[in-house]
Amino acid sequence: MKAADIREKFLKFFESKGHTIVRSSSLVPGNDPTLLFVNSGMVQFKDVFLGTESRPYSRATTSQRSVRAGGKHNDLENVGYTARHHTFFEMLGNFSFGDYFKRDAIHYCWELLTKVYGLPADKLTVTVYQEDDEAFAIWENEIGVPKERIIRIGDNKGARYASDNFWTMGDTGPCGPCSEVFYDHGPEVWGGPPGSPEEDGDRFIEIWNLVFMQFNRDVQGNMTKLPKQSVDTGMGLERLAAVLQHVHSNYEIELFQTLIKAAARETATADLTNNSLKVIADH
């Protein structure tokens, strides 16, 4: 399945669930001085989550162009070392502004992955924030994920709410506990499940993050409840394409291969041109 088809299926699925398809915003935030670049799909909806802006819809879906080259979500140190990190990517997302919350978000996620995209359920592992018993129960009792494949992740980054499963858009702004879905590329690839000593390997790849927006963090680090409980999800188009195109690395998907081949072609042409100019100059 080509990336364009994956994107189309995602947007159309959520449109069928009552979501409005919203265009990707500019990479440079128009009204947010806290960010240099848009780093996720929720950035253009930040004021909606905060309750300072209203939209004519309460459900939205996007394919947002994003850059992570600085700030909190900086992937630069991982680029070139893993099969899945790059600074520019497309983030597929669905959003609820005070409409549905954890239950529907999780059910939509599972339906899309297993029914629409056809991923085998036994290849998927999920994580929840350590204290999020509600999300754990939905995954186990309603979705049917075995509890040994539902991993609780606590505050593992040195502070309260500093966790791989507590998402914030930056040092300040909307935030909340999250639930991530991982795809298992198989034992032939080195790495372990999330929360294990080998979690940085490329076997278990996070493909989707469901963020349950509940709080706003201010500059002093204080957490206050948002006016409405909301949902913000993000799934990397390139990571999902690698899974659906049966390749291990993002750089092997057709999007990157087309770019790499074009660069190789143009580089070869440039070399030939430079060599020709050198021959002429020598004579």
Solvent accessible surface area in square Angstrom, and as a share of the most:
residue,aa,sasa,rsa
1,M,86,0.39
2,K,130,0.55
3,A,1,0.01
4,A,59,0.46
5,D,68,0.35
6,I,0,0.00
7,R,63,0.23
8,E,88,0.39
9,K,80,0.34
10,F,0,0.00
11,L,23,0.12
12,K,100,0.42
13,F,17,0.07
14,F,0,0.00
15,E,79,0.35
16,S,86,0.56
17,K,57,0.24
18,G,56,0.54
19,H,6,0.03
20,T,55,0.32
21,I,67,0.34
22,V,25,0.15
23,R,214,0.78
24,S,25,0.16
25,S,30,0.20
26,S,68,0.44
27,L,49,0.24
28,V,90,0.52
29,P,23,0.14
30,G,84,0.81
31,N,122,0.63
32,D,16,0.08
33,P,134,0.84
34,T,82,0.48
35,L,32,0.16
36,L,139,0.69
37,F,75,0.31
38,V,2,0.01
39,N,10,0.05
40,S,6,0.04
41,G,2,0.02
42,M,0,0.00
43,V,11,0.07
44,Q,40,0.18
45,F,0,0.00
46,K,29,0.12
47,D,43,0.22
48,V,18,0.10
49,F,5,0.02
50,L,43,0.21
51,G,50,0.48
52,T,108,0.63
53,E,67,0.30
54,S,101,0.65
55,R,65,0.24
56,P,131,0.83
57,Y,46,0.17
58,S,48,0.31
59,R,47,0.17
60,A,0,0.00
61,T,0,0.00
62,T,0,0.00
63,S,14,0.09
64,Q,1,0.00
65,R,106,0.39
66,S,0,0.00
67,V,22,0.13
68,R,37,0.14
69,A,41,0.31
70,G,46,0.44
71,G,67,0.65
72,K,107,0.45
73,H,30,0.14
74,N,51,0.26
75,D,23,0.12
76,L,93,0.46
77,E,115,0.52
78,N,45,0.23
79,V,51,0.29
80,G,68,0.65
81,Y,183,0.70
82,T,28,0.16
83,A,12,0.09
84,R,30,0.11
85,H,22,0.10
86,H,20,0.09
87,T,37,0.22
88,F,98,0.41
89,F,17,0.07
90,E,28,0.12
91,M,19,0.08
92,L,0,0.00
93,G,0,0.00
94,N,1,0.00
95,F,0,0.00
96,S,0,0.00
97,F,18,0.08
98,G,35,0.33
99,D,66,0.34
100,Y,10,0.04
101,F,35,0.15
102,K,13,0.06
103,R,120,0.44
104,D,53,0.27
105,A,2,0.01
106,I,0,0.00
107,H,68,0.30
108,Y,27,0.10
109,C,0,0.00
110,W,34,0.12
111,E,64,0.28
112,L,0,0.00
113,L,0,0.00
114,T,24,0.14
115,K,158,0.67
116,V,54,0.31
117,Y,14,0.05
118,G,49,0.48
119,L,12,0.06
120,P,65,0.41
121,A,46,0.36
122,D,105,0.54
123,K,54,0.23
124,L,0,0.00
125,T,8,0.05
126,V,0,0.00
127,T,0,0.00
128,V,0,0.00
129,Y,9,0.03
130,Q,86,0.38
131,E,98,0.44
132,D,9,0.05
133,D,89,0.46
134,E,86,0.39
135,A,0,0.00
136,F,31,0.13
137,A,40,0.31
138,I,3,0.01
139,W,0,0.00
140,E,58,0.26
141,N,111,0.57
142,E,74,0.33
143,I,27,0.14
144,G,52,0.50
145,V,2,0.01
146,P,50,0.32
147,K,132,0.56
148,E,134,0.60
149,R,57,0.21
150,I,9,0.05
151,I,38,0.19
152,R,81,0.30
153,I,13,0.07
154,G,21,0.20
155,D,59,0.31
156,N,79,0.41
157,K,127,0.54
158,G,80,0.77
159,A,61,0.47
160,R,130,0.47
161,Y,49,0.18
162,A,27,0.21
163,S,7,0.04
164,D,56,0.29
165,N,1,0.00
166,F,10,0.04
167,W,27,0.10
168,T,3,0.02
169,M,1,0.00
170,G,11,0.10
171,D,120,0.62
172,T,33,0.19
173,G,4,0.04
174,P,0,0.00
175,C,0,0.00
176,G,0,0.00
177,P,11,0.07
178,C,1,0.01
179,S,0,0.00
180,E,16,0.07
181,V,0,0.00
182,F,23,0.10
183,Y,27,0.10
184,D,21,0.11
185,H,29,0.13
186,G,4,0.04
187,P,108,0.68
188,E,142,0.64
189,V,25,0.14
190,W,174,0.61
191,G,15,0.14
192,G,7,0.07
193,P,52,0.32
194,P,12,0.08
195,G,53,0.51
196,S,26,0.17
197,P,128,0.81
198,E,69,0.31
199,E,64,0.29
200,D,109,0.57
201,G,4,0.04
202,D,26,0.14
203,R,58,0.21
204,F,24,0.10
205,I,6,0.03
206,E,47,0.21
207,I,2,0.01
208,W,1,0.00
209,N,14,0.07
210,L,0,0.00
211,V,4,0.02
212,F,0,0.00
213,M,0,0.00
214,Q,37,0.16
215,F,38,0.16
216,N,42,0.21
217,R,48,0.18
218,D,49,0.25
219,V,121,0.70
220,Q,135,0.60
221,G,35,0.34
222,N,80,0.41
223,M,47,0.21
224,T,78,0.45
225,K,171,0.72
226,L,16,0.08
227,P,91,0.57
228,K,128,0.54
229,Q,98,0.44
230,S,2,0.01
231,V,0,0.00
232,D,9,0.04
233,T,2,0.01
234,G,12,0.12
235,M,0,0.00
236,G,13,0.12
237,L,0,0.00
238,E,13,0.06
239,R,45,0.17
240,L,0,0.00
241,A,0,0.00
242,A,2,0.02
243,V,6,0.04
244,L,19,0.09
245,Q,39,0.17
246,H,166,0.74
247,V,36,0.21
248,H,63,0.28
249,S,18,0.12
250,N,3,0.02
251,Y,66,0.25
252,E,85,0.38
253,I,0,0.00
254,E,52,0.23
255,L,63,0.31
256,F,38,0.16
257,Q,59,0.26
258,T,89,0.52
259,L,118,0.59
260,I,84,0.43
261,K,128,0.54
262,A,31,0.24
263,A,57,0.44
264,A,60,0.47
265,R,145,0.53
266,E,103,0.46
267,T,76,0.44
268,A,54,0.42
269,T,71,0.41
270,A,49,0.38
271,D,73,0.38
272,L,122,0.61
273,T,69,0.40
274,N,88,0.45
275,N,88,0.45
276,S,60,0.39
277,L,107,0.53
278,K,128,0.54
279,V,86,0.50
280,I,122,0.62
281,A,85,0.66
282,D,99,0.51
283,H,186,0.83
